[in-house]
């Protein structure tokens, strides 16, 4: 009977050690996760980054390009009819740990209207799809300008 009690204690001890190792491993994995890795899971990153003069401009301003061109497919249902469209992001950039910016390049055939309603109409879909991003970088290579655009909430005082 003593042999059976000893073997039960050994089996229970092994189960306890295995459980302790599993719990410590899960805590280690949890501590290793950071806002940056969480964000990378939310914004799909295209590892193919095509060369463009805007990359030098962004890197000169302290940004790191971490993702190439993205196509965001959209679908709408209107009275049972399916309609499709897409949004494009030129790059995904970061400047510091935990900050991610969607990069849009200026285009002569479709300039950005720098008014409240123009920014709303153009950029709000991007900022709503990726609410955890730090903002949008609007890059005009011709003028070597980078505009940082962040979404804020109006308190109603700007009537």
C-alpha positions, 0 to 999 in steps of 0.5 A, spaced: 500 500 500 505 504 501 508 503 494 501 505 491 501 512 495 508 513 493 506 513 486 500 517 487 504 522 490 509 522 484 504 522 479 501 528 482 507 532 483 509 531 476 502 534 474 503 540 479 510 541 475 507 541 468 502 545 470 507 550 473 511 550 467 505 551 463 503 557 467 510 560 467 510 559 460 503 563 458 505 569 463 512 569 459 508 569 452 504 575 455 509 579 458 513 579 451 507 581 447 507 589 446 502 594 443 507 594 437 506 586 436 498 587 437 498 593 432 501 588 427 496 583 428 491 588 426 494 592 420 496 587 415 503 588 413 505 587 406 512 585 406 514 587 399 516 595 399 517 598 393 522 603 392 520 610 392 523 617 393 518 618 399 521 612 403 527 617 403 523 623 405 520 619 411 526 615 413 529 622 413 524 625 418 525 619 423 520 614 420 521 607 419 517 603 413 514 597 415 509 595 410 508 596 403 502 598 399 495 595 401 489 594 398 483 594 403 477 590 399 470 593 401 463 590 400 456 593 401 449 590 400 444 595 398 437 592 397 440 585 396 445 588 391 452 587 392 457 593 391 464 592 391 470 597 392 477 598 395 481 603 399 489 603 398 494 605 403 501 606 400 505 604 406 505 603 413 510 607 417 512 607 425 516 612 428 517 610 435 514 603 439 507 603 439 506 608 434 503 606 427 501 611 421 498 609 414 502 613 409 498 616 403 502 619 397 500 626 394 497 625 387 496 630 382 490 627 379 487 627 386 489 632 391 487 632 398 482 637 400 486 640 406 479 642 409 475 639 415 470 636 410 475 634 405 479 630 410 473 627 413 471 625 406 478 622 404 481 620 411 475 618 415 474 611 412 482 609 413 481 612 421 475 608 422 478 601 419 484 602 423 482 606 429 488 604 433 493 607 428 496 614 430 494 617 424 495 618 417 502 621 414 500 625 407 507 625 403 508 630 398 514 628 394 514 634 389 514 639 395 518 634 400 513 635 405 510 630 410 503 632 414 501 628 420 494 628 420 490 625 426 483 624 428 480 628 434 473 629 437 470 636 437 467 638 443 462 642 440 465 649 441 468 650 434 461 652 431 
